[in-house]
Amino acid sequence: MQPNLLTNRELENYVEQDDFNFLGKAEAIRIFLEQNSTSLKKNKMLVLYGEWGSGKTSLMKHIEQNINKDIYKTIFFHAWEHEKDENLALSLCDALTDNIDSNSQAIKDFMKGALLAFRGFTSGMTLKTPAWLSGLGLDLEISGDKINKALDDALNEDKPSFYISNKDFKKNFCKIEELILKKSDAQKLLIFIDDLDRCEPENVLNLITALKLFFTYGENTVFFCGIDKNAVKKAVGTKYRDIVKSEEYLEKVFDISFHMPQIISLKKMLESRFNGQTKLSDDNYVPCAGIIEDFFLSTRFSNPRHVKKVLNKFEIIKDFKELSAIPKETRDYIPDIIRSNGDGNVFETIFCLFAMILHEFYNEDFLELESYEEKMQKYTEPLYKNAQSLPTSPEPYTSITLQIRANLLIDDCKTFSLKSLLSRRQRNNINLDPYCFTRFIIFFSHGHPDLLRVFDDNEIHAYQNYFVDKEFTTLFCKFLIKHKTDITNNATEYPIWNLFEMVRYLL
């Protein structure tokens, strides 16, 4: 059986492939653009904010494909594809002139004016020489300094001022805009600019600045940019340090902003992959996909590209589990995950997903959990700090260490299973061991809580008082606490340490 792998490209059919239910947002923006085309004459800079991998490209592509072509002629500019021409503003000019006769005098005037207007953006950069500049004797790939010098030599004493260059660019841009719209019979030009978050910080700012300073001269052109705010913050911080605040910079550049919607449901994507049901403690059967969705949302691991990457890896692991050609000792690293026929343990499936996410996206935390003994030693520090803050005399450090080892440490961490932990509730056939599930939770916890004391299973919700951060491991442990009863009722003999062996050996 072939793994059911998800594509990491923009969606070809947004209606059919919209696993994250973003279609409503895409349609709302499309309708806004169509119904407000006149008012956008003075609000030409629009932005769609979303982190890398959040689905901006697919959403923008849907709008481009479905918008009323009688109103808008669309052009889609992938900035990252043109980063070899490090002056992205000039590459955008090339993309615009692709739509009209390349021998037009208007193009020559426009491109020459663009070079003059963007002289300040080219220094220290490398860009391709436009064919129409071959008369200047320049190579195919040249430095910005070299092209500036060639322009200065060609113009001699007639080099225009920045004011004149801007004025000429405005006039030439309006001519290009008119030619494009005349050819397409549309009312306005809508230019989508994507992949800026993949570009170098300097290039990000250069293109955004050029758009604001020069390209908004067009009478009937609207720009729609897809941007990761973090990329712009990095770029602003690199160039301006603390002089310019990134939020203020963005507010000045963009007139209207949209944001990628928050993931509120993964149901559509998960139901086709986890089609089994599981029995809960109250004897009710619920879809496994619902519990797995709760895992993703509870841990705030919902970036579409990241989710797809993890689910693809899970498909590979599932394939390994089902292939008899793979040695049994290798397959045994993999827990009883939900398979193609719907059989499997939903919580062991979640442990598998957790380990893959941790290894791929939070590797430092993966290494910390793997260094279990060292992590447990760290817990003595907040415990000792807590003891010293008490009004009574603080307990000796050795006593606190003993508390850790006696109540929270799993002494057979390389071989234990959740079921084996829970079987220790009866100690010496006399006393219940009240720390079984707590040990399990602490196993998955990071090693630097704000404060800590020893707490048992009956007060497991005290965990949130000591692990107050929003780190992935902490959110995962809170998910486990939320499902404590159902997890314990579905406990198996799978050695939890095998999760580390699985991702290291198989991924």
Steps between C-alpha positions, in 0.01 A plus 500: 500500500631842404518764779226763474734798485383860509635756256715785630423719197228759463161342441385458140131483594438696818136396523575126494835503683427752776581271794522794743166665418655826375269532200263737680782747567625479143154566359441790740819673382415434134155656540652797685742564214224479239252722681754765605705536184420873479586585861830311466625775271634677810567185704726310267717304743332194649667228707417148614692416817578141587799306623711292265305192394161632611346473152533857369599389150205263456255763624643769272503260203131425557419872494710551185330212318144589599487878507288677237733543200286782363602701805857383560788390283715295740874444513658260753859583598695238701769718656717210611530363147665828395736544793797436273416845365548645844328823404151350510339826388669467160387137474146618568535746214601208275190307613280796409650547154460128424137580432563735207707525181866477597607730215282784620667835554288531813680197647842646424405831660344323798797270568753778458297717735478213745877461507543871563233507768635189674866598489500527878383140530766344277831582671686194624256261332508264203239513226446372148552744217182573305545420129426859399805619701747292298620819336660603828744210467396326822522131583194279548545509878650812646537686825268786582800730538609417146162568345474830690838605366399402145185707529694798632752474215224467241311799634811715564385839615133428427444277802154595633425584860312259723195725464511485119564123505191446714290723277614317186440159659144600591428606142658188350329267748161648416569429130587136577191469718285638217647255247444198724139594578424579134625157397300320772179713487506516881437808714786461745828316544529271806856390578552220752844491661584178681793320666655812650549305824751279316718792389799657669406782744659772285303387194174491695535865602624613159195364319248621759659846498505513120133399486402781734724767350465426128244244392205666671534772235280285279145629464335157482735254666443320831771298678414200716799372698528178699738563791626329813518776761794329667701526176432874483584544869830326438569716196412826678708399801798417277490825307371756747578345842276673752450818294191372318238273653380226267131547584518872420690425180230260384220740593654771284550271202171307485160664481286191563602178675359148526624207706505130424225340709583302812471125465176407676446159344717221358205264477486482121869413468512249788182302440634346180819386676375393842168334430474275805316542829621463857322401819510757779469445875125560492457213248425745220672461164630816335684562169877483538534800269328721758751414775795544262359837392484599867868405532603730212287791617587460870873510424447792257672303229279616216721662236358339181838426346632354825189286552527365145867418551429305819205313349716404202763361737227314685389344171857376447516358854159336450628342180805366686275354769295308243786374281599146589821545298631730774659304790269450800750653743488818291121502479482453877644848548168629366208501748155360429408789272172527310542316172322508166221270619426724800653263759747636754530692826411869466725614785800301378436669165519835679824400679642418155392838359640677807842336457514589130404863563749529785786359295423706188401838645620512862823303486652660812199381699533156341861480616404620849232232542740241367753606767251390762731460803659839438158661472385347825803644676387846391176456694683513832580867447141638501406254775780622719407861416141426601612342829710804588202731449295320764465659847638185662864413472588374151546131444852378430590484132554126524146457632358686201704286262361191670145633454565531128646154463239332718188665360568639151788298352436202273794277584455271198451780246642294209243220536191637678151513354198690623336171595802394704494834682133469587550146626716641778208668669511210746829510681590206726133400481429761765522861381386657177771676301342840433768625253456272197338740254700792639823319411363447153423871460838608637670268251364716215562835675787738433763554768450864598171566681462833677452325832428143598401275786416131508130441425314175447235367264213632708628856463630466146330825396753680720737442207378822335613699805864405442519462122342832404663542158351429159775271374402202289594243765300684768192528281533130418514407869188708567330311216598172667362619835176600330464144366649328807217250559471396137879470461533277806211282384671453163849440645715236328838333544667709230843619630474879488875537445454334162358832379854640503635190323221522241568854384878463515509169315211533255482877434 
